[in-house]
Amino acid sequence: MKHRIAIISKNPIPYHSPLYRELASSDVCLEVLHLDSMGVEPITDEEFKISVVWDVSLLDGYNYSFLKNYSWNEYGGFFSRLNPGLFSKIKNSKYDAILLQGYDNFSCWLALFTAKLFNLKVIWRGEATLKSNENDSSWKGKLKKIILKQFFGACDAVMFSCTGNKEYLLHYGVADSKMFPIPCAVDNNYFRKERKHYLGKESSIKAGLGISENNLVILFAARFTTRKRPLDLLAAVNSIDHENITILFLGDGVEKKRMEQYVTDHDIKAVFLGFKNQSEIARYYSISDVAVVISDYDPSPKAMNEAMNFELPIIVSDVVGTARDLVKNGDNGFIVSVGDIEAIARHLNKFNFNRCLAKEMGEKSLKTINKWTFSEDARWVKKALDFSTR
């Protein structure tokens, strides 16, 4: 008999829906309980005044329900999800298990409490990684450790998204014996189809953006915030011969004006593309030669997975959660210390003067990302489900 499982979803997002479809097509009876309709309905980014509706399918291919969210602020904070209807939904639907995604809102805790009350199994997944303050001796730090140990202790299986996430879970007392991997994935099939679509069109795309055919194109796809450290990239490029280097900045953010001023002051070739939706980003990956992800905290930047599907080598900071899993230093990219502008510059210079090296490393990126798929995730979810319900 098929296991019946409910996945508690904060709201529909492009990086989860393919997993739901994969599970729904397998020997699992699945229902996804969305706690909000953000993403299907416009998401308003108050910081950047951007209204976004994802332009890829978020709801096709699986069973789902939307539960009324009574929150006064759906964009953030513990009370961003207030869904009292979860209690009766879980009580009456005869699930064998629920899969929780995160612990940062009221409804996650309500779902955990309800599942335990009615003797349902609980599987948890998340992406957090350790920060420098995890051993904080303040009362808040101590309280967090106590609470999370209790939370994870109540779960029957816990799924980790990368090596950094597993270290985080071990820190909070999760037993290795009940941990299962669920590798951070993007829709590899979608991006590879898009890559094929743009093959042979790279020259015309570059020309349309005013990029010289022979320039090394560096992709920075992220929010322009201090945490993502875009000015480190600019400083690195400025420190080397950058006459034939162009940076593609894909995104938006509070640091944009400073970035634009730096580009002007130092005569750096850069194209600011703004926010691009899922159906548009492949166009820019297709003309890039290297991707840079140098945040000072970033559990699982999906832009790195996406870039690897386009055969790009990666320069990544050592605190990025998936760095040690996706990048083998010197093989398909380079791992650098946070803020090490000299190392970033050295590796970019290497790629600039050895384009064959960039291509060879990029080919290895593609081979690596082959294993990070939603089908693999679904396989491990089913293993965690079997383990929990045995």
MIBARO-52593 format. One line per 2 residues: number of its first residue (from 1); their letters; for each residue x, y, z of C-alpha. Coordinates in nm, 2 decimals, always signed. Each point is the difference from the previous one (the first is absolute). Last residue first. Layout:
N
NUM	a	X Y Z; ... .
***
This chain:
390
390	rt	+0.89 +0.09 +0.96; -0.17 +0.33 -0.04 .
388	sf	+0.29 +0.23 +0.06; +0.26 -0.21 -0.20 .
386	dl	-0.24 -0.05 -0.29; -0.07 +0.38 -0.01 .
384	ak	+0.37 +0.08 +0.02; +0.06 -0.25 -0.29 .
382	kv	-0.28 +0.16 -0.20; +0.15 +0.35 +0.06 .
380	wr	+0.33 -0.15 -0.12; -0.14 -0.11 -0.33 .
378	ad	-0.18 +0.33 -0.04; +0.32 +0.19 +0.04 .
376	es	+0.18 -0.22 -0.26; -0.28 +0.07 -0.24 .
374	ft	+0.02 +0.37 +0.09; +0.36 +0.00 -0.12 .
372	wk	+0.35 +0.07 +0.13; +0.19 -0.29 -0.15 .
370	ni	+0.04 +0.15 -0.35; +0.14 +0.32 +0.18 .
368	tk	+0.34 -0.15 +0.01; +0.02 -0.09 -0.37 .
366	ls	-0.10 +0.35 -0.10; +0.25 +0.15 +0.23 .
364	ke	+0.27 -0.22 -0.16; -0.08 +0.15 -0.34 .
362	gm	+0.04 +0.34 +0.15; +0.35 -0.08 +0.12 .
360	ek	+0.10 -0.09 -0.35; -0.16 +0.32 -0.14 .
358	al	+0.16 +0.22 +0.26; +0.34 -0.16 -0.06 .
356	cr	-0.04 +0.05 -0.38; -0.06 +0.37 +0.06 .
354	nf	+0.35 +0.03 +0.15; +0.09 +0.37 +0.03 .
352	nf	-0.34 +0.11 +0.14; -0.04 -0.32 +0.20 .
350	kn	+0.33 +0.05 +0.18; -0.08 +0.37 +0.06 .
348	lh	-0.33 -0.10 +0.15; +0.18 -0.24 +0.23 .
346	ra	+0.25 +0.26 +0.12; -0.26 +0.27 +0.04 .
344	ia	-0.21 -0.23 +0.23; +0.31 -0.09 +0.20 .
342	ei	+0.09 +0.37 +0.04; -0.35 +0.09 +0.10 .
340	dg	+0.00 -0.24 +0.29; -0.32 +0.14 +0.16 .
338	vs	-0.13 -0.35 +0.09; +0.26 -0.26 -0.05 .
336	vi	+0.02 -0.15 -0.35; -0.12 -0.32 -0.16 .
334	fg	+0.10 -0.04 -0.36; -0.16 -0.16 -0.30 .
332	nd	-0.08 -0.33 -0.17; +0.33 -0.18 +0.09 .
330	gn	+0.22 +0.25 +0.19; -0.21 -0.02 +0.31 .
328	kv	-0.28 -0.25 -0.04; -0.31 +0.20 -0.01 .
326	ld	-0.35 -0.14 +0.05; +0.01 -0.17 +0.34 .
324	ra	+0.26 +0.22 +0.17; -0.16 +0.32 -0.12 .
322	tg	-0.36 -0.11 +0.09; -0.03 +0.19 +0.32 .
320	vv	+0.19 +0.31 -0.12; +0.25 +0.08 +0.27 .
318	ds	+0.30 -0.08 -0.22; -0.07 +0.26 -0.25 .
316	vi	-0.07 -0.11 -0.36; +0.17 +0.05 -0.34 .
314	ip	-0.18 -0.24 -0.23; +0.07 -0.14 -0.34 .
312	le	-0.29 +0.02 -0.25; -0.13 -0.29 -0.20 .
310	fn	-0.35 +0.15 -0.04; -0.15 -0.25 +0.25 .
308	ma	+0.27 +0.12 +0.24; -0.15 +0.35 -0.01 .
306	en	-0.34 -0.12 +0.12; +0.15 -0.19 +0.29 .
304	ma	+0.19 +0.32 +0.10; -0.31 +0.22 -0.05 .
302	kp	-0.17 -0.23 +0.26; +0.20 +0.16 +0.28 .
300	sp	-0.01 -0.26 +0.28; +0.09 +0.11 +0.35 .
298	dy	+0.13 +0.35 -0.08; +0.19 +0.20 +0.26 .
296	ds	+0.31 +0.22 -0.09; -0.10 -0.02 -0.36 .
294	iv	+0.26 -0.07 -0.28; -0.20 -0.17 -0.28 .
292	va	+0.18 +0.08 -0.33; -0.10 -0.17 -0.33 .
290	vd	+0.25 -0.05 -0.29; -0.02 +0.02 -0.38 .
288	si	-0.34 +0.16 -0.05; -0.20 +0.02 -0.33 .
286	sy	-0.25 -0.28 +0.08; -0.05 +0.11 +0.36 .
284	yr	-0.14 +0.32 -0.14; -0.27 -0.15 -0.22 .
282	ai	-0.07 -0.27 +0.27; -0.13 +0.28 +0.23 .
280	es	-0.31 +0.09 -0.20; -0.25 -0.28 +0.07 .
278	qn	+0.07 +0.01 +0.37; -0.06 +0.37 +0.04 .
276	kf	+0.27 +0.27 -0.04; +0.07 +0.27 +0.25 .
274	gl	+0.23 +0.27 -0.12; +0.24 -0.05 -0.29 .
272	fv	+0.29 +0.22 +0.11; +0.27 -0.04 -0.26 .
270	ak	+0.36 +0.06 +0.11; +0.32 +0.11 -0.17 .
268	id	+0.22 +0.16 +0.27; +0.12 +0.36 -0.05 .
266	hd	+0.11 +0.04 +0.37; -0.22 +0.29 +0.10 .
264	tv	-0.29 -0.11 -0.22; -0.01 -0.36 +0.12 .
262	yq	+0.04 +0.12 +0.36; -0.30 +0.24 -0.04 .
260	em	-0.21 -0.28 -0.14; +0.09 -0.22 +0.29 .
258	rk	-0.08 +0.27 +0.26; -0.33 +0.06 -0.17 .
256	ke	-0.08 -0.37 -0.01; +0.07 -0.08 +0.37 .
254	vg	-0.36 +0.02 +0.10; -0.11 -0.27 -0.24 .
252	dg	-0.05 -0.14 -0.34; +0.07 -0.32 -0.20 .
250	lf	+0.22 -0.13 -0.28; +0.33 +0.19 -0.01 .
248	li	+0.19 -0.10 -0.31; +0.37 +0.09 +0.03 .
246	ti	+0.20 +0.06 -0.31; +0.38 -0.07 -0.03 .
244	ne	+0.21 +0.10 -0.30; +0.17 +0.31 +0.14 .
242	hd	-0.01 -0.15 +0.35; +0.37 -0.02 +0.08 .
240	is	-0.01 -0.09 +0.37; -0.08 +0.19 +0.32 .
238	nv	-0.32 +0.15 -0.14; -0.14 -0.35 -0.05 .
236	aa	+0.06 -0.09 +0.37; -0.15 +0.33 +0.12 .
234	ll	-0.31 -0.06 -0.21; -0.04 -0.35 +0.13 .
232	dl	+0.04 +0.12 +0.36; -0.26 +0.27 -0.07 .
230	pr	-0.25 -0.27 -0.08; +0.02 -0.13 +0.36 .
228	kr	-0.31 -0.22 +0.03; -0.05 +0.10 +0.36 .
226	tt	+0.05 +0.36 -0.08; -0.30 -0.01 -0.23 .
224	fr	-0.05 +0.00 -0.38; -0.22 -0.31 -0.02 .
222	aa	+0.15 -0.27 -0.20; +0.13 -0.11 -0.34 .
220	fl	+0.36 +0.11 -0.05; +0.11 -0.13 -0.34 .
218	iv	+0.35 +0.07 -0.14; +0.03 +0.03 -0.38 .
216	ln	+0.36 -0.02 -0.13; +0.00 +0.23 -0.30 .
214	ne	+0.08 -0.13 -0.35; -0.35 +0.07 -0.16 .
212	si	+0.00 +0.35 +0.14; -0.31 +0.07 +0.21 .
210	gl	-0.24 +0.28 -0.11; -0.31 -0.18 +0.14 .
208	ga	-0.15 -0.08 -0.34; +0.34 -0.10 -0.12 .
206	ki	+0.03 -0.25 +0.28; -0.34 -0.15 -0.09 .
204	ss	+0.10 -0.02 -0.37; +0.32 -0.18 +0.08 .
202	ek	-0.16 -0.24 +0.24; -0.27 -0.12 -0.24 .
200	gl	+0.17 -0.32 -0.11; -0.12 -0.19 +0.30 .
198	yh	-0.29 +0.19 +0.16; -0.27 -0.26 -0.03 .
196	kr	+0.25 -0.27 +0.11; +0.05 +0.19 +0.33 .
194	ek	-0.37 +0.03 +0.05; -0.04 -0.38 -0.03 .
192	rf	+0.28 -0.04 +0.25; -0.16 +0.25 +0.24 .
190	yn	-0.33 -0.19 +0.00; +0.15 -0.34 +0.04 .
188	nd	+0.22 +0.12 +0.29; -0.31 +0.13 +0.19 .
186	va	+0.19 +0.12 +0.31; +0.14 -0.20 +0.28 .
184	cp	+0.12 +0.03 +0.36; +0.07 -0.37 +0.09 .
182	ip	-0.25 -0.17 +0.22; +0.23 -0.22 +0.22 .
180	fm	-0.14 -0.21 +0.29; +0.06 +0.03 +0.37 .
178	ks	-0.15 -0.23 +0.26; +0.32 -0.19 +0.09 .
176	da	+0.21 +0.32 +0.00; -0.19 +0.11 +0.32 .
174	vg	-0.11 +0.36 +0.00; +0.15 +0.19 +0.29 .
172	yh	+0.00 +0.36 -0.11; +0.36 -0.01 -0.12 .
170	ll	-0.07 -0.31 -0.20; -0.28 +0.19 -0.18 .
168	ye	+0.24 +0.28 -0.09; +0.27 -0.24 -0.12 .
166	kn	-0.26 -0.16 -0.22; -0.09 +0.33 -0.15 .
164	gt	+0.36 +0.08 -0.09; +0.03 -0.34 -0.16 .
162	cs	-0.30 +0.05 -0.22; -0.39 -0.01 +0.01 .
160	fm	-0.05 -0.20 +0.32; -0.31 -0.20 +0.07 .
158	va	-0.12 -0.08 +0.35; -0.21 -0.31 +0.09 .
156	dc	-0.24 -0.08 +0.29; -0.02 +0.37 +0.11 .
154	ag	-0.06 +0.07 +0.37; +0.37 +0.01 +0.07 .
152	ff	+0.04 +0.27 -0.27; -0.24 +0.23 +0.19 .
150	qk	+0.14 -0.08 +0.34; +0.36 +0.06 -0.11 .
148	li	-0.12 +0.31 -0.18; -0.15 +0.14 +0.32 .
146	ik	+0.30 -0.07 +0.22; +0.25 +0.14 -0.25 .
144	kl	-0.22 +0.31 -0.06; -0.02 +0.06 +0.38 .
142	kg	+0.38 -0.01 +0.04; +0.05 +0.25 -0.28 .
140	kw	-0.27 +0.23 +0.13; +0.14 -0.02 +0.36 .
138	ss	+0.34 +0.11 -0.13; +0.28 -0.26 -0.04 .
136	dn	+0.00 +0.02 -0.38; +0.14 -0.33 -0.13 .
134	en	-0.18 +0.04 -0.33; +0.13 +0.36 -0.04 .
132	sk	+0.24 -0.07 -0.29; -0.28 -0.13 -0.21 .
130	lt	-0.09 -0.37 -0.06; -0.21 -0.09 -0.29 .
128	ae	-0.37 +0.00 -0.06; -0.15 -0.20 -0.29 .
126	gr	-0.31 -0.18 +0.13; -0.18 -0.33 +0.00 .
124	wi	-0.22 -0.17 +0.27; -0.18 -0.33 +0.00 .
122	vk	-0.28 -0.05 +0.25; -0.20 -0.32 +0.07 .
120	ln	-0.36 +0.03 +0.10; -0.11 -0.09 +0.35 .
118	fl	-0.30 +0.23 +0.02; +0.15 +0.24 +0.26 .
116	ka	+0.35 -0.03 -0.16; -0.14 +0.11 -0.34 .
114	tf	-0.19 +0.29 +0.16; +0.31 +0.12 +0.19 .
112	la	+0.22 -0.01 -0.31; -0.26 +0.17 -0.22 .
110	lw	-0.05 +0.27 +0.26; +0.38 +0.05 +0.02 .
108	cs	+0.02 +0.04 -0.37; -0.30 +0.23 +0.01 .
106	fn	+0.17 +0.24 +0.24; +0.29 +0.08 -0.23 .
104	dy	+0.38 -0.07 -0.01; +0.00 -0.37 +0.03 .
102	gq	+0.09 -0.11 -0.36; -0.16 -0.22 -0.25 .
100	ll	-0.22 -0.25 +0.18; -0.08 -0.34 -0.16 .
98	ia	-0.32 -0.16 +0.14; -0.06 -0.37 +0.06 .
96	dy	-0.25 -0.28 -0.03; -0.27 +0.24 -0.10 .
94	ks	-0.36 -0.06 +0.11; -0.15 +0.33 -0.13 .
92	nk	-0.20 +0.09 +0.31; +0.26 +0.10 +0.26 .
90	ik	+0.24 +0.16 -0.25; -0.27 +0.22 -0.15 .
88	sf	-0.16 +0.07 +0.33; +0.33 +0.14 +0.15 .
86	lg	+0.12 +0.16 -0.32; -0.31 +0.22 -0.01 .
84	pn	+0.17 +0.22 +0.27; +0.23 +0.14 -0.27 .
82	lr	+0.21 +0.29 +0.13; +0.31 +0.03 -0.22 .
80	sf	+0.19 +0.32 +0.02; -0.02 -0.03 +0.38 .
78	fg	+0.36 -0.10 +0.05; +0.13 +0.28 -0.21 .
76	gy	-0.02 +0.09 -0.37; -0.20 +0.09 -0.31 .
74	en	-0.35 -0.12 +0.10; -0.05 +0.29 +0.24 .
72	ws	-0.35 +0.03 +0.16; -0.02 -0.38 +0.01 .
70	yn	-0.33 -0.18 -0.04; +0.11 -0.24 -0.27 .
68	kl	-0.29 -0.21 -0.14; +0.12 -0.34 -0.11 .
66	fs	+0.07 -0.06 -0.37; -0.04 -0.36 -0.11 .
64	yn	+0.22 -0.22 -0.22; +0.00 -0.31 -0.22 .
62	yg	+0.29 -0.03 -0.25; +0.08 +0.06 -0.36 .
60	dl	-0.05 +0.37 -0.05; +0.02 +0.25 +0.28 .
58	ls	+0.32 +0.20 -0.05; +0.03 +0.02 -0.37 .
56	vd	+0.25 +0.26 -0.11; -0.05 +0.37 -0.03 .
54	wv	+0.04 +0.08 +0.37; -0.21 +0.31 +0.10 .
52	vs	+0.22 +0.28 +0.12; -0.08 +0.36 +0.11 .
50	ik	+0.32 +0.20 +0.06; +0.02 +0.30 +0.23 .
48	fe	+0.36 -0.08 +0.10; -0.03 -0.03 +0.37 .
46	ed	-0.38 -0.06 +0.01; +0.04 -0.30 -0.23 .
44	ti	-0.36 -0.06 -0.11; -0.08 -0.37 -0.08 .
42	pe	-0.28 -0.01 -0.26; -0.25 -0.30 +0.03 .
40	vg	+0.14 -0.34 -0.10; +0.32 +0.10 +0.17 .
38	ms	-0.17 +0.08 +0.33; -0.31 -0.22 +0.04 .
36	dl	+0.06 -0.08 +0.37; +0.01 -0.30 +0.23 .
34	hl	+0.02 -0.25 -0.29; -0.10 -0.35 +0.11 .
32	ve	+0.15 -0.25 -0.25; -0.19 -0.33 -0.03 .
30	lc	+0.18 -0.32 -0.10; -0.09 -0.36 -0.03 .
28	vd	+0.34 -0.15 -0.06; +0.10 -0.27 -0.26 .
26	ss	+0.15 +0.25 -0.24; -0.15 +0.26 -0.23 .
24	al	-0.10 +0.22 +0.30; +0.35 -0.01 +0.14 .
22	er	+0.15 +0.14 -0.32; -0.27 +0.26 -0.03 .
20	yl	+0.06 +0.11 +0.36; +0.38 +0.01 -0.07 .
18	ps	-0.06 +0.22 -0.31; -0.21 +0.24 +0.22 .
16	hy	+0.28 +0.07 +0.25; +0.25 +0.22 -0.18 .
14	pi	-0.26 +0.20 -0.20; -0.18 +0.12 +0.32 .
12	pn	-0.36 -0.07 +0.13; -0.05 +0.13 +0.36 .
10	ks	+0.11 -0.10 +0.35; -0.05 -0.36 -0.11 .
8	ii	-0.10 -0.28 +0.25; +0.03 -0.33 -0.19 .
6	ai	-0.27 -0.25 +0.08; +0.07 -0.37 -0.03 .
4	rh	-0.21 -0.30 -0.07; +0.20 -0.32 -0.04 .
2	km	-0.11 -0.22 -0.28; -0.13 -0.35 +0.08 .
***
